[in-house]
């Protein structure tokens, strides 16, 4: 029993400093960097929701959260619904409630950045973001959302205790929490490499996956436009490099520290290039931040001014020549009281904290390991109940980016008309539309409406209800829905008809760009969704149905 408790303490209690230097092989500085970055990533997520949430899931939005939650309540009545959809919006889905949760999340994320009561601030961020993800249906089916929720949950145990902990020397990170965050970083890469092989996609096998990657991704950048025009040998080499990084190089995480440093020096520039050539919201920023946990303080302290290095060592609490965190895992801000009753109470609290950490972190590790094994061995005889129990919280996930590459770039465009003959397009804020406008860089901002339309363009309207629902909102000039667009071409009164058409887009060639100044060229493929009109009784009627479209995937 004592040996078992000792093992738990080694895993879940703060990591000990080694040798005479309290910063040797510890992760205080890397934790500080990661948590500041995590706070900024949370801020970017809530900042983008501040301008979009009413149009996305508000009462007059495209996919109202109220309807989604009512559907859940009909199929899963009782308290079970709170577990299936853990969200604060069960209490209200009004615009005031949506904006209040978003603003609270914004404030909490800034508190994480300034390091004020980080554990409580991170919990508020997690609760607010989980509330959105759980009530948003199609608008939150992104791997990036799961990545942030998983990192955010583990960080509740990873962050230092206390109101204003500074570097948190008295509450160093445990081995388990550090490993689980590194484990998430590893799985994002490795599982993405696995799905590329397991999918059987010929683009990866023939080394052509990157030939049109920069053009066909969800939201390209102008740097990606130039990258697209590099020769095939360059794109083929990046296919090899991608698979090598995801399937081989990331294993350096499990090697001694010099190999982990080398791994960091490889993957960090790689992520920077991805950020510059494609808008994947906060995904790559989060992976970049997780990468800093490959580094220890022995390396990072060298980059600090001498006065800070000296201050760090001087402020490291010691007792009898040993760092204080080796003595116990009790909060450093608790009053010193050596009475037997008080000591016993504090030991009980420490044991409870240890037990809670052990249960939740072990649960996370089991589920994520199950998901990884399941990718390679689908019939593995492992209990799946713990996996199902956590599924709705999105804090233990399976990842896999770009398993199958898209073969073309397709764009859905909404148009309005008063006579059914002359059509005027609704301008988008972020996704490609005007041929003479350069693709922009705006990540980590996440335009979820524009992003979802890219996914919808690869299927048909029956599988993507958001398209006809958006048409309905435009027929009533819904202010919240129109806020998702760059403008309203019918400001006085809504159009009589609204339709959605499908275009195929291509980057122009270098010669075409020099001659015409255009970044894009396009071809109309046809009507994507029914042409709708508003009936006198307030209902909607389809006046034209789309013909089958050519293959687009």
Protein Blocks (a to p, Z undefined) as FASTA:
>chain_A
ZZmmmmmmmmmmccddehjblkgopaklmmmmmmmmmmmmmmmmmmmmmmmmmmmmmmkl
mblfklmmmmmmmmmgcjklmmmmgcfklmoccfklmmmmmmmmmmmmmmmmnopakllm
mmmmmmmmmmmmmmnommlmcfklmmmmmmmmmmmmmpcgdjblonolmmccdfklmmmm
mmmmmmmmmmmmmmmmmnopaklmnopmmmmmmmmmmbdcfklmmmmmpcfklmmmmmmm
mmmmmmmmmmmmmmcfklmmmmmmmmmmmmmmmmmmocehjmlmmmmmmmmmmpcfklmm
mmpcfklmmmmmmmmcceehiafklmpccdfkbccdfbfklmmmmmmmmmmmmmmmmmmm
mmmmmmmmmmmmmmmmmmbccdfklmmmmmmnopaccddehkbacfbdcdddddddfkom
accddddfkbccbfkbccddfbfbdcfklmmmmmmmmmcfklmmklmmmmmmmmnopakl
mmmpmbdfblmbccfbdcddddddddddfklmmmnopabdcddfbjfbdcddddfkopac
dfbdcddddddZZ
